[in-house]
Amino acid sequence: MAKPTKYAPHLCTAFTILALIGIIIGLIFSNALVIVLFLLPATVYEVYRTEGPSTKASSALLLLVLLTEVVLIIFKISFNLAEFLGVGEKYVGGYLVPLGDIKVVGPTVMVVLSVVLFVRTRGIYTKWLAVVIFITAFAIVYAIDPNVFKDLLKFATEEGLERI
């Protein structure tokens, strides 16, 4: 059954503004945790709004990745997945994701999951939130490591052009 939309435009606007404030503060102070925390309300609302099996799973996984990111940042946990797995890239949701420090892999997975949500969901508000999450995930990567951001942006552009 479709979720009520009476307050959805107001909530989505508020969550978009929150995410934008988080991006601005986080980038000014080079603090990814601020960006992640300001994205949490939008992600929780995305989980609430999604209904289909694949979109519900994607949004729940997205929230789990975001919460894991909070723990990784707070406890300053660094772990190189590429070295551990012995590969530089892995497929996630049909998209090739570059591996590296686990704190950067989380937002990269969030980018992929937000694309999955945008493509598979039918609701305008879930699409709206997916775009907010997509943009904010790139900001998280930039706050963690601007050099990785450049690589990810190049990688995302190449993947996008390849799929067109």
Rosetta constraint file for C-alpha pairs under 8 A:
AtomPair CA 1 CA 51 HARMONIC 7.93 0.50
AtomPair CA 2 CA 51 HARMONIC 7.66 0.50
AtomPair CA 3 CA 49 HARMONIC 6.34 0.50
AtomPair CA 4 CA 8 HARMONIC 7.60 0.50
AtomPair CA 5 CA 9 HARMONIC 7.39 0.50
AtomPair CA 7 CA 11 HARMONIC 6.11 0.50
AtomPair CA 8 CA 12 HARMONIC 5.86 0.50
AtomPair CA 8 CA 125 HARMONIC 6.86 0.50
AtomPair CA 9 CA 13 HARMONIC 6.03 0.50
AtomPair CA 9 CA 125 HARMONIC 7.33 0.50
AtomPair CA 10 CA 14 HARMONIC 6.12 0.50
AtomPair CA 11 CA 15 HARMONIC 6.06 0.50
AtomPair CA 12 CA 16 HARMONIC 5.97 0.50
AtomPair CA 12 CA 42 HARMONIC 7.33 0.50
AtomPair CA 12 CA 125 HARMONIC 6.94 0.50
AtomPair CA 12 CA 128 HARMONIC 7.37 0.50
AtomPair CA 12 CA 129 HARMONIC 6.84 0.50
AtomPair CA 13 CA 17 HARMONIC 6.18 0.50
AtomPair CA 14 CA 18 HARMONIC 6.13 0.50
AtomPair CA 15 CA 19 HARMONIC 6.08 0.50
AtomPair CA 15 CA 39 HARMONIC 7.58 0.50
AtomPair CA 15 CA 41 HARMONIC 6.37 0.50
AtomPair CA 15 CA 42 HARMONIC 5.20 0.50
AtomPair CA 16 CA 20 HARMONIC 6.13 0.50
AtomPair CA 16 CA 42 HARMONIC 7.36 0.50
AtomPair CA 16 CA 129 HARMONIC 7.72 0.50
AtomPair CA 16 CA 132 HARMONIC 6.28 0.50
AtomPair CA 17 CA 21 HARMONIC 6.10 0.50
AtomPair CA 18 CA 22 HARMONIC 6.11 0.50
AtomPair CA 18 CA 38 HARMONIC 5.75 0.50
AtomPair CA 18 CA 39 HARMONIC 7.17 0.50
AtomPair CA 19 CA 23 HARMONIC 6.13 0.50
AtomPair CA 19 CA 35 HARMONIC 6.95 0.50
AtomPair CA 19 CA 38 HARMONIC 5.22 0.50
AtomPair CA 19 CA 39 HARMONIC 5.13 0.50
AtomPair CA 19 CA 42 HARMONIC 7.72 0.50
AtomPair CA 19 CA 132 HARMONIC 7.29 0.50
AtomPair CA 19 CA 136 HARMONIC 6.83 0.50
AtomPair CA 20 CA 24 HARMONIC 6.20 0.50
AtomPair CA 20 CA 136 HARMONIC 7.86 0.50
AtomPair CA 21 CA 25 HARMONIC 6.10 0.50
AtomPair CA 21 CA 38 HARMONIC 7.54 0.50
AtomPair CA 22 CA 26 HARMONIC 5.66 0.50
AtomPair CA 22 CA 34 HARMONIC 5.73 0.50
AtomPair CA 22 CA 35 HARMONIC 4.42 0.50
AtomPair CA 22 CA 36 HARMONIC 7.60 0.50
AtomPair CA 22 CA 37 HARMONIC 7.59 0.50
AtomPair CA 22 CA 38 HARMONIC 5.06 0.50
AtomPair CA 22 CA 39 HARMONIC 7.30 0.50
AtomPair CA 23 CA 27 HARMONIC 5.87 0.50
AtomPair CA 23 CA 34 HARMONIC 7.71 0.50
AtomPair CA 23 CA 35 HARMONIC 5.20 0.50
AtomPair CA 23 CA 136 HARMONIC 6.77 0.50
AtomPair CA 23 CA 139 HARMONIC 6.35 0.50
AtomPair CA 23 CA 140 HARMONIC 7.84 0.50
AtomPair CA 24 CA 28 HARMONIC 6.07 0.50
AtomPair CA 25 CA 29 HARMONIC 6.18 0.50
AtomPair CA 25 CA 31 HARMONIC 7.80 0.50
AtomPair CA 25 CA 34 HARMONIC 7.11 0.50
AtomPair CA 25 CA 35 HARMONIC 7.54 0.50
AtomPair CA 26 CA 30 HARMONIC 5.43 0.50
AtomPair CA 26 CA 31 HARMONIC 4.58 0.50
AtomPair CA 26 CA 32 HARMONIC 5.67 0.50
AtomPair CA 26 CA 33 HARMONIC 7.34 0.50
AtomPair CA 26 CA 34 HARMONIC 5.28 0.50
AtomPair CA 26 CA 35 HARMONIC 5.30 0.50
AtomPair CA 26 CA 143 HARMONIC 6.89 0.50
AtomPair CA 27 CA 31 HARMONIC 6.45 0.50
AtomPair CA 27 CA 32 HARMONIC 7.58 0.50
AtomPair CA 27 CA 139 HARMONIC 7.56 0.50
AtomPair CA 27 CA 142 HARMONIC 7.90 0.50
AtomPair CA 27 CA 143 HARMONIC 5.82 0.50
AtomPair CA 30 CA 143 HARMONIC 5.18 0.50
AtomPair CA 30 CA 144 HARMONIC 7.42 0.50
AtomPair CA 31 CA 35 HARMONIC 7.20 0.50
AtomPair CA 31 CA 143 HARMONIC 6.05 0.50
AtomPair CA 31 CA 144 HARMONIC 7.48 0.50
AtomPair CA 32 CA 36 HARMONIC 6.25 0.50
AtomPair CA 32 CA 73 HARMONIC 7.70 0.50
AtomPair CA 32 CA 140 HARMONIC 5.31 0.50
AtomPair CA 32 CA 141 HARMONIC 7.78 0.50
AtomPair CA 32 CA 143 HARMONIC 5.13 0.50
AtomPair CA 32 CA 144 HARMONIC 5.96 0.50
AtomPair CA 33 CA 37 HARMONIC 6.07 0.50
AtomPair CA 33 CA 70 HARMONIC 6.52 0.50
AtomPair CA 33 CA 73 HARMONIC 6.43 0.50
AtomPair CA 33 CA 74 HARMONIC 7.52 0.50
AtomPair CA 34 CA 38 HARMONIC 6.17 0.50
AtomPair CA 35 CA 39 HARMONIC 6.25 0.50
AtomPair CA 35 CA 136 HARMONIC 7.31 0.50
AtomPair CA 35 CA 139 HARMONIC 7.56 0.50
AtomPair CA 35 CA 140 HARMONIC 6.29 0.50
AtomPair CA 36 CA 40 HARMONIC 6.49 0.50
AtomPair CA 36 CA 66 HARMONIC 6.96 0.50
AtomPair CA 36 CA 69 HARMONIC 7.65 0.50
AtomPair CA 36 CA 70 HARMONIC 6.91 0.50
AtomPair CA 36 CA 140 HARMONIC 6.95 0.50
AtomPair CA 37 CA 70 HARMONIC 7.63 0.50
AtomPair CA 39 CA 43 HARMONIC 6.38 0.50
AtomPair CA 39 CA 133 HARMONIC 7.16 0.50
AtomPair CA 39 CA 136 HARMONIC 7.24 0.50
AtomPair CA 40 CA 44 HARMONIC 6.09 0.50
AtomPair CA 40 CA 63 HARMONIC 7.73 0.50
AtomPair CA 40 CA 66 HARMONIC 7.47 0.50
AtomPair CA 41 CA 45 HARMONIC 6.15 0.50
AtomPair CA 42 CA 46 HARMONIC 6.08 0.50
AtomPair CA 42 CA 129 HARMONIC 6.38 0.50
AtomPair CA 42 CA 132 HARMONIC 7.81 0.50
AtomPair CA 42 CA 133 HARMONIC 7.51 0.50
AtomPair CA 43 CA 47 HARMONIC 6.33 0.50
AtomPair CA 43 CA 59 HARMONIC 7.42 0.50
AtomPair CA 43 CA 62 HARMONIC 7.44 0.50
AtomPair CA 43 CA 63 HARMONIC 6.02 0.50
AtomPair CA 43 CA 129 HARMONIC 7.51 0.50
AtomPair CA 43 CA 133 HARMONIC 7.23 0.50
AtomPair CA 44 CA 48 HARMONIC 6.38 0.50
AtomPair CA 44 CA 63 HARMONIC 6.80 0.50
AtomPair CA 45 CA 49 HARMONIC 6.12 0.50
AtomPair CA 46 CA 50 HARMONIC 6.13 0.50
AtomPair CA 46 CA 59 HARMONIC 6.38 0.50
AtomPair CA 46 CA 126 HARMONIC 6.01 0.50
AtomPair CA 46 CA 129 HARMONIC 6.30 0.50
AtomPair CA 46 CA 130 HARMONIC 7.64 0.50
AtomPair CA 47 CA 56 HARMONIC 6.44 0.50
AtomPair CA 47 CA 59 HARMONIC 5.06 0.50
AtomPair CA 47 CA 60 HARMONIC 5.81 0.50
AtomPair CA 47 CA 63 HARMONIC 7.54 0.50
AtomPair CA 49 CA 125 HARMONIC 7.93 0.50
AtomPair CA 49 CA 126 HARMONIC 6.44 0.50
AtomPair CA 50 CA 55 HARMONIC 5.90 0.50
AtomPair CA 50 CA 56 HARMONIC 5.23 0.50
AtomPair CA 50 CA 59 HARMONIC 7.19 0.50
AtomPair CA 50 CA 121 HARMONIC 7.46 0.50
AtomPair CA 50 CA 126 HARMONIC 6.65 0.50
AtomPair CA 51 CA 55 HARMONIC 6.58 0.50
AtomPair CA 51 CA 56 HARMONIC 5.59 0.50
AtomPair CA 52 CA 56 HARMONIC 5.69 0.50
AtomPair CA 52 CA 121 HARMONIC 7.79 0.50
AtomPair CA 53 CA 57 HARMONIC 6.09 0.50
AtomPair CA 54 CA 58 HARMONIC 6.05 0.50
AtomPair CA 54 CA 120 HARMONIC 7.94 0.50
AtomPair CA 55 CA 59 HARMONIC 6.01 0.50
AtomPair CA 55 CA 116 HARMONIC 7.65 0.50
AtomPair CA 55 CA 117 HARMONIC 5.77 0.50
AtomPair CA 55 CA 120 HARMONIC 6.72 0.50
AtomPair CA 55 CA 121 HARMONIC 6.51 0.50
AtomPair CA 56 CA 60 HARMONIC 6.05 0.50
AtomPair CA 57 CA 61 HARMONIC 6.01 0.50
AtomPair CA 58 CA 62 HARMONIC 6.01 0.50
AtomPair CA 58 CA 113 HARMONIC 5.93 0.50
AtomPair CA 58 CA 114 HARMONIC 7.98 0.50
AtomPair CA 58 CA 116 HARMONIC 7.34 0.50
AtomPair CA 58 CA 117 HARMONIC 6.76 0.50
AtomPair CA 59 CA 63 HARMONIC 6.26 0.50
AtomPair CA 59 CA 113 HARMONIC 7.38 0.50
AtomPair CA 59 CA 114 HARMONIC 7.95 0.50
AtomPair CA 59 CA 117 HARMONIC 7.28 0.50
AtomPair CA 60 CA 64 HARMONIC 6.26 0.50
AtomPair CA 61 CA 65 HARMONIC 6.10 0.50
AtomPair CA 62 CA 66 HARMONIC 6.18 0.50
AtomPair CA 62 CA 109 HARMONIC 7.93 0.50
AtomPair CA 62 CA 110 HARMONIC 5.82 0.50
AtomPair CA 62 CA 113 HARMONIC 6.44 0.50
AtomPair CA 62 CA 114 HARMONIC 7.83 0.50
AtomPair CA 63 CA 67 HARMONIC 6.15 0.50
AtomPair CA 64 CA 68 HARMONIC 6.08 0.50
AtomPair CA 65 CA 69 HARMONIC 6.08 0.50
AtomPair CA 65 CA 106 HARMONIC 5.93 0.50
AtomPair CA 65 CA 107 HARMONIC 7.81 0.50
AtomPair CA 65 CA 109 HARMONIC 7.81 0.50
AtomPair CA 65 CA 110 HARMONIC 7.14 0.50
AtomPair CA 66 CA 70 HARMONIC 6.48 0.50
AtomPair CA 66 CA 106 HARMONIC 7.23 0.50
AtomPair CA 66 CA 107 HARMONIC 7.64 0.50
AtomPair CA 66 CA 110 HARMONIC 7.74 0.50
AtomPair CA 67 CA 71 HARMONIC 6.64 0.50
AtomPair CA 68 CA 72 HARMONIC 6.21 0.50
AtomPair CA 68 CA 106 HARMONIC 7.93 0.50
AtomPair CA 69 CA 73 HARMONIC 6.07 0.50
AtomPair CA 69 CA 103 HARMONIC 6.38 0.50
AtomPair CA 69 CA 106 HARMONIC 6.37 0.50
AtomPair CA 69 CA 107 HARMONIC 7.91 0.50
AtomPair CA 70 CA 74 HARMONIC 6.03 0.50
AtomPair CA 71 CA 75 HARMONIC 5.99 0.50
AtomPair CA 72 CA 76 HARMONIC 5.65 0.50
AtomPair CA 72 CA 77 HARMONIC 4.92 0.50
AtomPair CA 72 CA 78 HARMONIC 7.44 0.50
AtomPair CA 72 CA 103 HARMONIC 6.42 0.50
AtomPair CA 73 CA 77 HARMONIC 6.58 0.50
AtomPair CA 73 CA 103 HARMONIC 7.14 0.50
AtomPair CA 77 CA 103 HARMONIC 7.75 0.50
AtomPair CA 78 CA 101 HARMONIC 6.18 0.50
AtomPair CA 78 CA 102 HARMONIC 6.36 0.50
AtomPair CA 78 CA 103 HARMONIC 6.81 0.50
AtomPair CA 79 CA 100 HARMONIC 7.93 0.50
AtomPair CA 79 CA 101 HARMONIC 5.40 0.50
AtomPair CA 79 CA 102 HARMONIC 5.46 0.50
AtomPair CA 79 CA 103 HARMONIC 7.91 0.50
AtomPair CA 80 CA 84 HARMONIC 6.36 0.50
AtomPair CA 80 CA 99 HARMONIC 7.78 0.50
AtomPair CA 80 CA 100 HARMONIC 5.02 0.50
AtomPair CA 80 CA 101 HARMONIC 4.33 0.50
AtomPair CA 80 CA 102 HARMONIC 5.99 0.50
AtomPair CA 81 CA 85 HARMONIC 5.86 0.50
AtomPair CA 81 CA 86 HARMONIC 7.98 0.50
AtomPair CA 81 CA 99 HARMONIC 5.94 0.50
AtomPair CA 81 CA 100 HARMONIC 5.28 0.50
AtomPair CA 81 CA 101 HARMONIC 6.17 0.50
AtomPair CA 81 CA 102 HARMONIC 6.16 0.50
AtomPair CA 82 CA 86 HARMONIC 5.57 0.50
AtomPair CA 82 CA 87 HARMONIC 5.24 0.50
AtomPair CA 82 CA 88 HARMONIC 5.06 0.50
AtomPair CA 82 CA 89 HARMONIC 7.37 0.50
AtomPair CA 82 CA 99 HARMONIC 5.09 0.50
AtomPair CA 82 CA 100 HARMONIC 5.02 0.50
AtomPair CA 82 CA 101 HARMONIC 7.74 0.50
AtomPair CA 83 CA 87 HARMONIC 7.00 0.50
AtomPair CA 83 CA 88 HARMONIC 7.95 0.50
AtomPair CA 83 CA 100 HARMONIC 7.63 0.50
AtomPair CA 87 CA 99 HARMONIC 7.65 0.50
AtomPair CA 88 CA 98 HARMONIC 5.91 0.50
AtomPair CA 88 CA 99 HARMONIC 5.30 0.50
AtomPair CA 88 CA 100 HARMONIC 7.31 0.50
AtomPair CA 89 CA 96 HARMONIC 6.33 0.50
AtomPair CA 89 CA 97 HARMONIC 5.38 0.50
AtomPair CA 89 CA 98 HARMONIC 4.33 0.50
AtomPair CA 89 CA 99 HARMONIC 5.24 0.50
AtomPair CA 90 CA 96 HARMONIC 5.55 0.50
AtomPair CA 90 CA 97 HARMONIC 5.32 0.50
AtomPair CA 90 CA 98 HARMONIC 6.63 0.50
AtomPair CA 90 CA 99 HARMONIC 7.13 0.50
AtomPair CA 91 CA 95 HARMONIC 5.24 0.50
AtomPair CA 91 CA 96 HARMONIC 4.38 0.50
AtomPair CA 91 CA 97 HARMONIC 5.90 0.50
AtomPair CA 92 CA 96 HARMONIC 6.31 0.50
AtomPair CA 92 CA 97 HARMONIC 6.52 0.50
AtomPair CA 92 CA 109 HARMONIC 7.24 0.50
AtomPair CA 92 CA 112 HARMONIC 7.26 0.50
AtomPair CA 93 CA 112 HARMONIC 7.07 0.50
AtomPair CA 93 CA 113 HARMONIC 7.24 0.50
AtomPair CA 93 CA 116 HARMONIC 7.28 0.50
AtomPair CA 95 CA 112 HARMONIC 6.80 0.50
AtomPair CA 96 CA 159 HARMONIC 7.90 0.50
AtomPair CA 97 CA 105 HARMONIC 7.97 0.50
AtomPair CA 97 CA 108 HARMONIC 6.90 0.50
AtomPair CA 97 CA 109 HARMONIC 7.12 0.50
AtomPair CA 97 CA 112 HARMONIC 7.96 0.50
AtomPair CA 98 CA 105 HARMONIC 7.43 0.50
AtomPair CA 98 CA 108 HARMONIC 7.86 0.50
AtomPair CA 98 CA 152 HARMONIC 7.65 0.50
AtomPair CA 99 CA 105 HARMONIC 5.95 0.50
AtomPair CA 100 CA 104 HARMONIC 6.90 0.50
AtomPair CA 100 CA 105 HARMONIC 6.42 0.50
AtomPair CA 101 CA 105 HARMONIC 6.35 0.50
AtomPair CA 102 CA 106 HARMONIC 6.31 0.50
AtomPair CA 103 CA 107 HARMONIC 7.42 0.50
AtomPair CA 103 CA 144 HARMONIC 7.65 0.50
AtomPair CA 104 CA 108 HARMONIC 6.37 0.50
AtomPair CA 104 CA 141 HARMONIC 5.75 0.50
AtomPair CA 104 CA 144 HARMONIC 7.06 0.50
AtomPair CA 104 CA 145 HARMONIC 7.85 0.50
AtomPair CA 104 CA 148 HARMONIC 7.85 0.50
AtomPair CA 105 CA 109 HARMONIC 6.10 0.50
AtomPair CA 106 CA 110 HARMONIC 6.27 0.50
AtomPair CA 107 CA 111 HARMONIC 6.22 0.50
AtomPair CA 107 CA 137 HARMONIC 5.01 0.50
AtomPair CA 107 CA 138 HARMONIC 7.00 0.50
AtomPair CA 107 CA 140 HARMONIC 6.59 0.50
AtomPair CA 107 CA 141 HARMONIC 6.29 0.50
AtomPair CA 108 CA 112 HARMONIC 6.56 0.50
AtomPair CA 108 CA 137 HARMONIC 7.03 0.50
AtomPair CA 108 CA 138 HARMONIC 7.61 0.50
AtomPair CA 108 CA 141 HARMONIC 7.58 0.50
AtomPair CA 108 CA 152 HARMONIC 7.89 0.50
AtomPair CA 109 CA 113 HARMONIC 6.14 0.50
AtomPair CA 110 CA 114 HARMONIC 5.96 0.50
AtomPair CA 110 CA 133 HARMONIC 7.46 0.50
AtomPair CA 110 CA 134 HARMONIC 7.04 0.50
AtomPair CA 110 CA 137 HARMONIC 6.29 0.50
AtomPair CA 111 CA 115 HARMONIC 6.32 0.50
AtomPair CA 111 CA 133 HARMONIC 7.35 0.50
AtomPair CA 111 CA 134 HARMONIC 5.00 0.50
AtomPair CA 111 CA 135 HARMONIC 7.95 0.50
AtomPair CA 111 CA 137 HARMONIC 6.00 0.50
AtomPair CA 111 CA 138 HARMONIC 7.29 0.50
AtomPair CA 112 CA 116 HARMONIC 6.30 0.50
AtomPair CA 113 CA 117 HARMONIC 6.16 0.50
AtomPair CA 114 CA 118 HARMONIC 6.06 0.50
AtomPair CA 114 CA 130 HARMONIC 4.88 0.50
AtomPair CA 114 CA 131 HARMONIC 6.97 0.50
AtomPair CA 114 CA 133 HARMONIC 6.31 0.50
AtomPair CA 114 CA 134 HARMONIC 5.55 0.50
AtomPair CA 115 CA 119 HARMONIC 6.10 0.50
AtomPair CA 115 CA 130 HARMONIC 7.01 0.50
AtomPair CA 115 CA 131 HARMONIC 7.99 0.50
AtomPair CA 115 CA 134 HARMONIC 7.20 0.50
AtomPair CA 116 CA 120 HARMONIC 5.96 0.50
AtomPair CA 117 CA 121 HARMONIC 5.58 0.50
AtomPair CA 117 CA 126 HARMONIC 7.53 0.50
AtomPair CA 117 CA 127 HARMONIC 6.95 0.50
AtomPair CA 117 CA 130 HARMONIC 6.16 0.50
AtomPair CA 118 CA 126 HARMONIC 7.33 0.50
AtomPair CA 118 CA 127 HARMONIC 4.87 0.50
AtomPair CA 118 CA 130 HARMONIC 5.61 0.50
AtomPair CA 118 CA 131 HARMONIC 7.23 0.50
AtomPair CA 121 CA 126 HARMONIC 6.76 0.50
AtomPair CA 121 CA 127 HARMONIC 6.70 0.50
AtomPair CA 122 CA 126 HARMONIC 7.67 0.50
AtomPair CA 122 CA 127 HARMONIC 7.48 0.50
AtomPair CA 123 CA 127 HARMONIC 6.26 0.50
AtomPair CA 124 CA 128 HARMONIC 6.06 0.50
AtomPair CA 125 CA 129 HARMONIC 6.18 0.50
AtomPair CA 126 CA 130 HARMONIC 6.07 0.50
AtomPair CA 127 CA 131 HARMONIC 6.34 0.50
AtomPair CA 128 CA 132 HARMONIC 6.47 0.50
AtomPair CA 129 CA 133 HARMONIC 6.14 0.50
AtomPair CA 130 CA 134 HARMONIC 6.02 0.50
AtomPair CA 131 CA 135 HARMONIC 6.21 0.50
AtomPair CA 132 CA 136 HARMONIC 6.07 0.50
AtomPair CA 133 CA 137 HARMONIC 5.90 0.50
AtomPair CA 134 CA 138 HARMONIC 6.67 0.50
AtomPair CA 135 CA 139 HARMONIC 6.56 0.50
AtomPair CA 136 CA 140 HARMONIC 6.24 0.50
AtomPair CA 137 CA 141 HARMONIC 6.43 0.50
AtomPair CA 138 CA 142 HARMONIC 6.28 0.50
AtomPair CA 138 CA 149 HARMONIC 7.11 0.50
AtomPair CA 139 CA 143 HARMONIC 6.14 0.50
AtomPair CA 140 CA 144 HARMONIC 6.26 0.50
AtomPair CA 141 CA 145 HARMONIC 6.03 0.50
AtomPair CA 141 CA 146 HARMONIC 7.08 0.50
AtomPair CA 141 CA 148 HARMONIC 7.12 0.50
AtomPair CA 141 CA 149 HARMONIC 5.66 0.50
AtomPair CA 142 CA 146 HARMONIC 4.46 0.50
AtomPair CA 142 CA 147 HARMONIC 7.69 0.50
AtomPair CA 142 CA 148 HARMONIC 7.28 0.50
AtomPair CA 142 CA 149 HARMONIC 5.04 0.50
AtomPair CA 145 CA 149 HARMONIC 6.40 0.50
AtomPair CA 146 CA 150 HARMONIC 6.49 0.50
AtomPair CA 147 CA 151 HARMONIC 6.60 0.50
AtomPair CA 148 CA 152 HARMONIC 6.01 0.50
AtomPair CA 149 CA 153 HARMONIC 5.98 0.50
AtomPair CA 150 CA 154 HARMONIC 6.20 0.50
AtomPair CA 151 CA 155 HARMONIC 6.02 0.50
AtomPair CA 152 CA 156 HARMONIC 5.91 0.50
AtomPair CA 153 CA 157 HARMONIC 6.09 0.50
AtomPair CA 154 CA 158 HARMONIC 6.21 0.50
AtomPair CA 155 CA 159 HARMONIC 6.13 0.50
AtomPair CA 156 CA 160 HARMONIC 5.96 0.50
AtomPair CA 157 CA 161 HARMONIC 6.09 0.50
AtomPair CA 158 CA 162 HARMONIC 6.04 0.50
AtomPair CA 159 CA 163 HARMONIC 6.32 0.50
AtomPair CA 160 CA 164 HARMONIC 6.49 0.50
